[in-house]
Every structure is written in C-alpha cells, then in structure tokens.
C-alpha cells in the first residue's frame, strides 16, 4: 500500500464459476449461463483508507450469483 508507508496488503484470490448451456429446444442461438462470482465469499483485504479496502482493485460485495440469457438472430 504505497499510500500508507508501503505497508503490505494481504493477498486476495477469488474463485469464479460459470455453467453455460446452449439449448437445442427448437429455438436457435439461445444460450443460458448460471454463474457465481467469489464462490467462497472472500472478503477484500483491509487497507487503511476511508472505505477500508482498495476500491480500485478489490470488490467488497462478496458472493454474487447471476443468470444470463442471450439470443442471437
């Protein structure tokens, strides 16, 4: 952390997962994806700032699920 006397910041590793399905349901070009960001709900390392974490490189939201549907003509 060069803004605070070059103190060390703990490592931050997250696991992201995605399952994608291309549907053969008679409708062409439909994709369905189900995903999980930060699967193990790893908190960002603490940094001595107003927010308590480095907002430029870390995500404080924790575990996030998503569903994505896409269709192409």
C-alpha positions as CSV (number, residue, x, y, z in Angstrom):
1,X,0.0,0.0,0.0
2,X,2.1,2.9,-1.3
3,X,-0.4,5.5,0.1
4,X,0.3,4.3,3.7
5,X,4.0,3.9,4.1
6,X,4.4,0.9,1.8
7,X,2.6,-1.4,4.2
8,X,1.9,-4.9,2.9
9,X,-1.6,-5.8,1.8
10,X,-2.9,-9.3,2.2
11,X,-3.4,-11.4,-0.9
12,X,-6.9,-11.6,-2.4
13,X,-7.9,-14.6,-4.5
14,X,-11.4,-15.4,-5.6
15,X,-12.9,-18.3,-7.4
16,X,-15.5,-17.5,-10.2
17,X,-17.7,-20.3,-11.7
18,X,-19.9,-20.5,-14.7
19,X,-22.1,-23.2,-16.3
20,X,-23.2,-22.4,-19.8
21,X,-25.9,-24.3,-21.8
22,X,-26.6,-24.0,-25.5
23,X,-30.2,-25.1,-25.8
24,X,-31.4,-27.4,-28.5
25,X,-35.1,-26.6,-27.8
26,X,-36.1,-25.9,-31.4
27,X,-35.1,-22.2,-30.8
28,X,-31.8,-21.4,-32.4
29,X,-29.0,-19.4,-30.8
30,X,-30.2,-19.4,-27.2
31,X,-27.6,-19.6,-24.5
32,X,-28.2,-19.8,-20.8
33,X,-25.5,-19.2,-18.2
34,X,-25.6,-19.5,-14.5
35,X,-22.6,-18.1,-12.6
36,X,-21.1,-17.4,-9.2
37,X,-18.6,-14.7,-8.5
38,X,-16.4,-15.0,-5.4
39,X,-17.7,-18.5,-4.7
40,X,-16.1,-18.7,-1.2
41,X,-17.2,-15.2,-0.2
42,X,-13.7,-14.0,0.4
43,X,-13.6,-10.5,1.9
44,X,-11.2,-7.9,0.5
45,X,-8.1,-7.3,2.5
46,X,-8.1,-4.4,4.9
47,X,-6.4,-1.2,3.7
48,X,-6.1,2.0,5.7
49,X,-8.4,4.1,3.6
50,X,-11.8,5.8,4.1
51,X,-13.6,2.7,2.8
52,X,-11.3,0.2,4.5
53,X,-10.4,-1.6,1.2
54,X,-8.7,-0.7,-2.1
55,X,-11.7,0.3,-4.3
56,X,-9.6,0.2,-7.5
57,X,-8.6,-3.4,-7.2
58,X,-10.9,-5.2,-4.8
59,X,-14.7,-5.9,-4.7
60,X,-16.4,-5.6,-1.3
61,X,-19.8,-7.1,-2.5
62,X,-18.9,-10.7,-1.6
63,X,-20.5,-13.7,-3.2
64,X,-22.7,-12.9,-6.3
65,X,-25.0,-15.2,-8.3
66,X,-26.1,-14.3,-11.8
67,X,-28.3,-15.7,-14.6
68,X,-27.6,-14.7,-18.2
69,X,-29.8,-15.3,-21.1
70,X,-28.7,-14.5,-24.7
71,X,-30.4,-14.8,-28.0
72,X,-29.0,-14.2,-31.4
73,X,-30.9,-14.0,-34.6
